[in-house]
Amino acid sequence: MAESKTKLESLREWVVDHKLRTVGCLWLSGITGSIAYNWSQPTMKTSVKIIHARLHAQALTLAALAGAAVVEFYDRKAKAGAGGEPKDDRYSKFLPIDTYAHKD
């Protein structure tokens, strides 16, 4: 049981760190699967197959973005409750110190 929780936790952390990559991979796999399914339908025209694949991919993208938003929400909620980084200090480690200093 502990091993599966570790795998699930590592997957969650990877999704939190790579949200756009996750959405992109889900979109690509969705459109590939949809095209493969639609291509097996011999009675449809090619344009209809492509339109259906695009619609399926858009729905999958919206679902993935909603899922990423939920993951981000719970990740921020967990950090706030567990003494995570202060809200203003999240990006300061990536910014040069004197970049935004105002000269008098």
Secondary structure, 3 states (H helix, E strand, C coil): CHHHHHHHHHHHHHHHHCHHHHHHHHHHHHHHHHHHHHHCCCCCCHHHHHHHHHHHHHHHHHHHHHHHHHHHHHHHHHHHHCCCCCHHHCCHHHCCCCCCCCCC
